[in-house]
Structures are given as structure tokens and as C-alpha cells.
């Protein structure tokens, strides 16, 4: 594929010369916002800051790609003439705002907007009585939008979106270790499992799924979390359809929901065998009020911030019938005391102190929604701690769980 650095004022292709479509301003603006998630803020070449508008088969599609991820949105409206045009994404969004400046949002959103190509090849926008040219590029030079991978399973959209957000907490940010920046999508006959880990924590969210009829016993793919998650938030349909281009060794994963489709290249890495990090039994369990524990964690973190110890740790101390959360302070540590909160403790007879990064514990507690949370501990305070909604959650492989690795205290 050839990419040009020129910035021509018009698109001169046979298909673009006839393009004309009309839709509501709100619908077009919303589609541009969605595909804009994969448009580079500072594109290395102007053409990569473009958005592809295709009027065909009686409807409009708005698409963008950054090579790794492609997003397409189907927009309702009227197609007067089929065709394709590539226009500057940022400029088109700004024009949609500038031409209705001063109008009430509700009135502006309902206005019809038309994008069309003039006889001389100039792309223009008609809105609120104005006609304005918009910068365009050669559509033939834009990266190819990949075909949608054949669906293998579908899941309920609201549940999928919620679980994606919970799992994203554990996605790593170190690009030098690609497998830690991804979300693993594992598809079985009746379930889809999302999982992510950054070495220090692990989140796993199984959810029920329906097979699409394509014969797939088990398939797994690792997709970049920071690319997929923002698009998933823009889904608006009832179900998400997951597609793999190759069930045995997928290179492209597609997620389609309503009028939005995101196709992403899989990471060239393998997810660590995360199942081995989930304890099958617990030496001790601690069940307590989730909101109270979260509040105590945030207060301890606030103390560290007040002491200008932003890289500090907190200590969760468990006794036979209570727990407390306190900041770990290097000076005057003996003077630190924290209030206790009631807990149902089993298997822990002597006081046990677990050191955590405050953000990790707060994130984990935030990902749960129940009134209580249960911590499943191991034989030593440095072994991974499993968090579940209920005391028997360790035995429920269909339930969401979160694992945190405690920090090793200096004396250990």
C-alpha cells in the first residue's frame, strides 16, 4: 500500500465524484466520536488523520483505522448518491460544531447535515444553511479496513461492557511486555472468559455466551486492552458478537454490536497460564463490608499522600474477628493506629499483616459491587490474595474474581 504525504484539497475518484448523503448532525457527530478513538491525535502523515465515509447499499458507514485497530459505524440516513470519500476527521468534527455555534444542543443535534462531492471533486458539508468545504485525501491510499471476522459467539452487551471494565483494572501498561497489556478472550461452547494481568494482579470474568453455529470447541485470543475497551463503551446494541478470523490461531478479532464494529489485530504474544495463579483452596478467609474496607483503604492512601509518600504502602491487619487498614510510615511507625472494622474470619488465629499498594487494593474493591467482599488468604502473608463476592466464591469458577500479590515487607 502506498501512502502519500501530499495534502490535496479534493478527492478525485470515480466513486467519490457521485457521493452524497444526508443524516442528523447528532448521528454523524456520534459516529465520528466513536471512530475517532482510533484516529491518531498527531498522525505521522495527514492521511492517517482521515475518516472514510462510504455511502452504499442505501446507508452510510463511517470508518477509521490506525493499522492495528479499525472501527466502523453504520449511520442511519438517506443516500442520494453512492460513493466513497476520505476527509479530515478532526476538521469535520470542528465544522459540525462551528456551524451550529450558539444554538441549543437539542436543536443543533436535530439539524440535517449533508456531505457531498461537487462537480469539481470538492468535498463539502451542508449544515444550518451553510456550505463549507472540508479537506479530503485520496481514498485509495488509505489503509484497508479489514473484513469482519466470522462470529463464533455472542454475549449480552451490558454484561460484557461491565466485565470488560472490571478486567481492565488489571491490564498492564508496559509495552515492552506485550502479553501484559492485553485482554485474553477465551471462548468455549457456552462461555466467554475475559482475563488480564500486569504481574501483580489478575482479574478474571467469565460470562455466559451463545454459540453462533460455527463449530468452535475452544478458542483464545489476546487483544490490546487500551485499544478495545474504549470502543466497547460505545456499543449500543443488545448483544456483542465475537468473531475470530481463525479459531486455531487468530490474527484478527472482531467485536460487533448494534451499528458499531471494532476489528483488532491480536498481540503477537501468549497470555501467561493465569489459571495457575488462582488458588484452589484457602488457608484463611476474611469476609467484611466492602464499602467500609474501600473507605479505609482510601483514607490510608490519603495519609500517605499527606506525608508526601506517594509510593508508599498500606498494611491490612487481620485478627480473629476484625481487620484494620493503616499507612506504612517509616518514621514513628509505632505511633500509627487505625480503627478496626468487624469481619468474619476463618482459619486465621494470630494477627496477620498484609502489605499492599493502596491503589491496587482500592481498584480491586471498586471492581466488586456487593455489600461484602471476601479475601481468601494463603499460608503466608506474601502469597497471592484472592478476592471474591462471597466466602464460597473460590469454588465458583463462573464468578468474577480478582487476585492481588501482596508487597513483601522489609523484615520478610
Rosetta blueprint (number, residue, H / E / L):
1 X L
2 X L
3 X L
4 X L
5 X L
6 X L
7 X L
8 X L
9 X L
10 X L
11 X L
12 X L
13 X L
14 X L
15 X L
16 X H
17 X H
18 X H
19 X L
20 X E
21 X E
22 X E
23 X E
24 X E
25 X H
26 X H
27 X H
28 X H
29 X H
30 X H
31 X H
32 X H
33 X H
34 X H
35 X H
36 X H
37 X H
38 X H
39 X L
40 X L
41 X L
42 X L
43 X L
44 X L
45 X L
46 X H
47 X H
48 X H
49 X H
50 X E
51 X E
52 X E
53 X E
54 X E
55 X E
56 X E
57 X L
58 X L
59 X E
60 X E
61 X E
62 X E
63 X E
64 X E
65 X E
66 X L
67 X L
68 X L
69 X E
70 X E
71 X E
72 X E
73 X E
74 X E
75 X E
76 X L
77 X L
78 X E
79 X E
80 X E
81 X E
82 X L
83 X E
84 X E
85 X E
86 X E
87 X E
88 X E
89 X H
90 X H
91 X H
92 X H
93 X H
94 X H
95 X H
96 X H
97 X H
98 X H
99 X L
100 X L
101 X L
102 X L
103 X L
104 X L
105 X H
106 X H
107 X H
108 X H
109 X H
110 X H
111 X L
112 X E
113 X E
114 X E
115 X E
116 X E
117 X E
118 X L
119 X L
120 X L
121 X L
122 X L
123 X E
124 X E
125 X E
126 X E
127 X E
128 X L
129 X L
130 X E
131 X E
132 X E
133 X E
134 X L
135 X L
136 X E
137 X E
138 X L
139 X H
140 X H
141 X H
142 X L
143 X L
144 X L
145 X L
146 X L
147 X L
148 X L
149 X L
150 X L
151 X E
152 X E
153 X E
154 X E
155 X E
156 X E
157 X H
158 X H
159 X H
160 X H
161 X H
162 X H
163 X H
164 X H
165 X H
166 X H
167 X H
168 X H
169 X L
170 X L
171 X L
172 X L
173 X L
174 X L
175 X L
176 X L
177 X L
178 X H
179 X H
180 X H
181 X L
182 X E
183 X E
184 X E
185 X E
186 X E
187 X E
188 X L
189 X L
190 X L
191 X E
192 X E
193 X E
194 X E
195 X E
196 X E
197 X E
198 X L
199 X L
200 X L
201 X E
202 X E
203 X E
204 X E
205 X E
206 X E
207 X E
208 X E
209 X L
210 X E
211 X E
212 X L
213 X L
214 X L
215 X L
216 X L
217 X L
218 X L
219 X E
220 X E
221 X E
222 X E
223 X E
224 X E
225 X H
226 X H
227 X H
228 X H
229 X H
230 X H
231 X H
232 X H
233 X L
234 X L
235 X L
236 X L
237 X L
238 X L
239 X E
240 X E
241 X E
242 X E
243 X E
244 X E
245 X L
246 X L
247 X L
248 X L
249 X L
250 X L
251 X L
252 X E
253 X E
254 X E
255 X E
256 X E
257 X E
258 X L
259 X L
260 X E
261 X E
262 X E
263 X E
264 X E
265 X E
266 X E
267 X L
268 X L
269 X L
270 X L
271 X L
272 X L
273 X L
274 X H
275 X H
276 X H
277 X H
278 X L
279 X L
280 X L
281 X L
282 X L
283 X L
284 X E
285 X E
286 X E
287 X E
288 X E
289 X E
290 X H
291 X H
292 X H
293 X H
294 X H
295 X H
296 X H
297 X H
298 X H
299 X H
300 X H
301 X H
302 X H
303 X H
304 X H
305 X H
306 X H
307 X L
308 X L
309 X L
310 X L
311 X L
312 X L
313 X L
314 X E
315 X E
316 X E
317 X E
318 X E
319 X L
320 X L
321 X L
322 X E
323 X E
324 X E
325 X E
326 X E
327 X E
328 X L
329 X L
330 X L
331 X L
332 X L
333 X H
334 X H
335 X H
336 X L
337 X L
338 X L
339 X L
340 X E
341 X E
342 X E
343 X E
344 X E
345 X E
346 X E
347 X L
348 X L
349 X L
350 X L
351 X L
352 X E
353 X E
354 X E
355 X E
356 X E
357 X L
358 X H
359 X H
360 X H
361 X H
362 X H
363 X H
364 X H
365 X H
366 X H
367 X H
368 X L
369 X L
370 X L
371 X L
372 X E
373 X E
374 X E
375 X E
376 X E
377 X E
378 X L
379 X L
380 X L
381 X L
382 X L
383 X L
384 X L
385 X E
386 X E
387 X E
388 X E
389 X L
390 X L
391 X L
392 X L
393 X H
394 X H
395 X H
396 X L
397 X L
398 X L
399 X L
400 X L
401 X E
402 X E
403 X E
404 X E
405 X L
406 X L
407 X E
408 X L
409 X L
410 X L
411 X L
412 X L
